[in-house]
């Protein structure tokens, strides 16, 4: 990742965490499992910050839309392609594929798959996951996230 991107990310990291936590309150989930996401993106000229919240309706079958995907769609609509950092705020839960119980909530298996194919998300994209209410956080590159949550 370009050094200037790293500097901007580090400068905005606490702000991004606040946005992700606040975005979670705008989620809609029948289990009251609320997740928020903030994304720092670059369009070649300027940086932008975008947010998203999860959506899982009461009716089944209904579309499950994760906070990360909503935030990514907002970046694309605004013409921002390069994803510098993705910040996810939620309560930790057991990963449905690996069985790991993390300290924070990483992107789910569907999001990991979508991020892998999303133009603008690179192995160096920072993934910063934070607990919604406690000062617990984890930070890694997207490449390290994929290694950590790879199928054994």
C-alpha positions in Angstrom: 0.0 0.0 0.0 1.3 3.5 -0.8 2.8 5.2 2.2 0.4 8.2 1.8 -2.6 5.9 2.1 -1.1 4.4 5.3 -0.6 7.9 6.7 -4.2 8.9 6.0 -5.5 5.7 7.4 -3.6 6.1 10.6 -4.8 9.7 10.9 -8.4 8.7 10.5 -8.4 5.3 12.2 -10.2 6.4 15.4 -12.8 8.4 13.4 -13.5 5.4 11.2 -14.0 3.2 14.3 -16.6 5.8 15.6 -18.4 5.8 12.2 -18.6 2.0 12.1 -19.9 1.8 15.6 -22.6 4.5 14.9 -23.5 2.9 11.6 -24.4 -0.3 13.5 -27.3 1.5 15.1 -28.8 2.0 11.7 -28.9 -1.8 11.0 -32.0 -3.8 10.7 -31.8 -7.4 12.0 -34.5 -9.6 13.3 -32.0 -11.1 15.8 -30.9 -7.6 16.9 -27.4 -8.5 15.7 -26.3 -5.1 14.5 -23.2 -4.5 12.5 -21.7 -1.3 11.1 -18.9 -0.7 8.6 -16.9 2.3 7.6 -14.6 2.3 4.5 -11.8 4.6 3.6 -11.5 4.8 -0.1 -9.5 6.7 -2.7 -10.6 7.8 -6.2 -7.2 8.8 -7.6 -7.6 12.4 -6.4 -9.2 12.5 -3.0 -10.2 10.2 -0.1 -13.8 9.4 0.9 -15.4 7.7 3.9 -18.4 5.6 3.4 -20.6 3.6 5.8 -23.0 0.7 5.8 -25.1 -1.3 8.2 -26.4 -4.8 8.0 -29.9 -5.8 7.0 -31.7 -9.1 7.7 -35.5 -8.9 7.5 -37.9 -10.7 9.7 -39.4 -12.6 6.8 -37.7 -15.7 5.5 -36.4 -16.2 3.0 -35.2 -12.6 2.8 -32.0 -11.1 1.6 -29.2 -10.9 4.1 -27.0 -7.9 3.3 -23.9 -7.4 5.3 -22.7 -4.0 6.5 -19.5 -4.4 4.5 -21.4 -5.0 1.2 -23.6 -2.0 1.8 -20.6 0.2 2.5 -18.8 -1.1 -0.6 -21.8 -0.4 -2.8 -21.8 3.2 -1.5 -18.1 3.6 -2.4 -18.8 2.3 -5.9 -21.8 4.6 -6.4 -19.6 7.6 -5.5 -16.9 6.6 -8.0 -14.3 5.5 -5.5 -12.6 2.3 -6.5 -9.5 1.8 -4.3 -10.4 0.5 -0.9 -7.7 1.5 1.7 -9.4 0.2 4.9 -12.5 -1.5 6.0 -13.6 -1.1 9.6 -16.2 -3.5 11.0 -18.0 -2.9 14.4 -20.1 -5.7 15.9 -20.3 -8.2 18.6 -18.1 -11.3 18.2 -19.6 -14.6 17.2 -18.3 -17.9 16.2 -17.2 -18.1 12.6 -19.5 -20.4 10.7 -16.8 -21.9 8.6 -13.7 -22.2 10.7 -15.4 -22.5 14.1 -13.1 -19.9 15.5 -14.4 -17.5 18.2 -12.7 -14.2 17.6 -12.4 -11.3 20.0 -14.0 -9.0 17.4 -16.3 -9.6 14.4 -14.4 -10.2 11.2 -16.1 -10.2 7.8 -18.2 -13.4 7.4 -17.4 -16.1 4.9 -19.8 -14.5 2.3 -18.1 -11.1 2.8 -14.6 -12.6 2.6 -15.6 -14.2 -0.7 -17.2 -10.9 -2.0 -14.2 -8.9 -0.9 -11.9 -11.3 -2.8 -13.6 -10.5 -6.0 -14.3 -6.8 -5.4 -12.2 -4.6 -7.7 -10.3 -2.2 -5.5 -9.9 -4.5 -2.5 -6.2 -5.6 -2.5 -4.2 -8.0 -0.3 -2.9 -4.8 1.5 -6.4 -3.4 2.3 -6.5 -2.9 6.0 -9.2 -4.8 7.9 -9.8 -3.2 11.3 -12.4 -5.0 13.4 -13.7 -3.5 16.7 -16.1 -4.6 19.4 -19.2 -2.4 19.4 -19.0 -1.5 23.0 -15.7 -2.5 24.5 -12.2 -1.3 23.5 -11.3 -4.6 21.9 -9.9 -4.4 18.4 -7.9 -6.4 15.8 -6.1 -5.2 12.8 -4.7 -7.1 9.8 -4.4 -6.9 6.1 -7.0 -8.5 3.9 -4.3 -11.1 2.9 -3.8 -12.0 6.6 -7.5 -12.2 7.2 -7.9 -14.7 4.5 -5.0 -16.8 5.9 -6.4 -16.6 9.4 -9.9 -17.7 8.3 -8.8 -20.2 5.6 -10.5 -23.6 5.6 -8.2 -26.1 7.3 
